[in-house]
Amino acid sequence: MTGLALWLVATDQPEEVVAGSRRTLDARERARAVRAGELRRDRFAVVRGAVRQLLRFSGRGRWGE
């Protein structure tokens, strides 16, 4: 890979986006998100979902596999 890509993710998303992102979390991530509180939980889910989409887009699979 050459160059650098910078992606910005808006963490304040509509409920349907947050819900879709929550569905991508594994059990450990869900537990971590619950401990973070409501606002941070939703942002955590959105960011994790975005990272997963970007990894799929890049062809690297889940977490760079």
N, C-alpha and C positions, 0 to 999 in steps of 0.2 A: 504494500500500500504506500502510495506517495502522497504527500500533502497532509493537510490537517482539516478535519471537518469539525465545525462547532455547531451544536444543536441547542436551541433554547426551547424549554418546555414550560408552557403556562401551567402552573399547578392548580389554579382555581378553575375548575371545570364543572360543567353541568353534571347533575346526579347520574345520568345515564353513562357518561364517560367514567366517572368515579366507580360506579358499580361494575362496569366492564373491566376496569383495571383491577378491582378487588378480586375478581374471579381468577386472575392470573397469579395471585399470591399463593405460595405454598404455606403449609401449616406454621412453620417457624416465622415466616414473614407476617402472617396474619396476627400471630401472638405479639410480635414486635409492634405492629401498627396499633393494636388495641391499647398497649401500654402508653402510646404517644399522645393519646387524647384525640378528640373528634376532628379538629381542623388538621392537625399534623397527620392523623391517620389517613385522611383523604388525600392529602398531598403526597404522602409516602406511597400510597397505592398508585397514584397517577404517574409519579416518577418511575417507579419500578415497571409499570406497564409500558411506559415510553421507552425505557432502556431495552426491554425485551423486544419491542417492535423494531428498534434501531438495530439490534443485533441480528434479528431475522433479515432485515433489509440488507445488511452488510454481508450476509451469507455466513456469519460466524455462529449461528445457533444460539442456544441459551448460555449466557455469560461467557461468550467467547469460545465455546466448544466447537 
